[in-house]
Amino acid sequence: MQEAKKILDQIRKKQYHSVYFLMGEEPYYIDQIADCIANEVLNEDQKGFDQLVVYGKDTSVNDLIANARRFPLMSDYQVMIVKEAQDLSREIESLESYFSNVQPTTILVFCYKYKTLDKRKKLYKTLQKQAFLFESTKIRDYHLEGWINTFVKEQNYSIEPKAAAMLSEFIGNDLHRIANEVKKLQIILPAGTHITADHIETNIGISKEFNNFELIKAVANKDETSAYKIGYYFAQNSKNNPLQLTFGLLNNYFNRLLKYQGLMYSNPAQNPKILAREIGVSEYAMRDYQSGSQHYPMKKVSRNLHLIRSFDMKSKGVGAANMSHLDVMNELLAELFN
C-alpha cells in the first residue's frame, strides 16, 4: 500500500504528526507504522522515560488525555502507543477535545484494528483535519500475488509465479503470516535467490504438486488423473486439506469461470489484464479460466456449482451418512468431469 510506505518514509526522515490514528481490517500496516514509530523516534535510553505503551481494555480516555498532556523528560518528544484501541469504542468520542488541541511534544498513536470509525461523526472529521488518519484495507485476492512479488522484491529476492500462487492459496490474505514465511526463507536462502515452488515445498511444507491450486488447474484442464491423485493425497492428509476449504475454492473457481464466460461472450476481444481484474484473479491464474472455458460450457458450469453445494452438504453428513473424505472427493470429481 503506497500510503503506508509514504508515511514510513516520513517517520524515518523524522517528519512526525502529533496524532496517528491507524484503523481498518488489515492489521499488517497498522503494526508496521506503530512499530516504526516505536523504534525510530526515541533511542533506547530515552524510551525508559518518554515512551509508553498501553492497551485499550486497560485504560480510559481520561487517563490517556492526562498522560498525553505530560511533557517529555529526556527528549524532544513523548511517544504514546495505544494498542487494541478498538476496545475504547464506547468512550472514544471523548477524545475529540484532545484532538482539537493536541500536545505538540506528544506523538500519540492509536492502533484501532479490524474496524473503522463512523465517518459521519465529529471525531472522524476532527481527525481528518488535525491528525494523520490511515485506513488499512484488506488486500483483494486478485492483488495478493502482486503484493507477494513486491514484498519479496523489497527483501532483495524474486519469486516465480507458481511459488507466489502457492503462498497465496495456502495462506490466504494474512499478510503477517506471508511476511513471516518469507522471512523464514531469508534465513535459509542467500540474498538475490529466485524463490521457486521447490523452495516453498521444502522449507514451508506446502506440497507443490498436491494443493488446491494444482487441483483447480487439473479440473480446469480436465486432467482427471492428476485430479484424482490430488484428491487421494487430500484424503490421506485431511487435517491440512479440509473438504470445506476445497469446496470453497472450487466454488469460487466456477463462479469466476461463469463470470469470465459472460464477459467473453459480450466482448471476445477483451484485454486479458482487464478480464483478470474484472473476475478477481491474478494474470497468472487466467490460463485456468481460458482452459476451463474450453472444457465447460456455461450450462455445465452452472450445474457444477450446484454439485459443489450438494457435496458440501454431503460432507457434513446431510443425505450421505458415513461417506469418507476420499469417497466424497472421488464422487465429486467424477460428477464434475462427467
VENLINCOR-V701399 format. One record per helix or strand. SS is the DSSP state (hx for helix, st for strand). FROM is the first residue (numbers start at 1). TO is the last residue. Records with the same first field share a line. If there is no record, write none. Layout:
BEGIN
SS: FROM-TO / FROM-TO
END
This chain:
BEGIN
hx: 2-12 / 27-40 / 44-50 / 56-58 / 61-68 / 85-88 / 92-100 / 122-130 / 141-154 / 161-171 / 175-188 / 197-204 / 212-220 / 224-236 / 243-266 / 272-279 / 286-295 / 298-315 / 325-337
st: 19-24 / 51-55 / 78-83 / 106-113 / 132-135 / 158-159 / 194-195
END
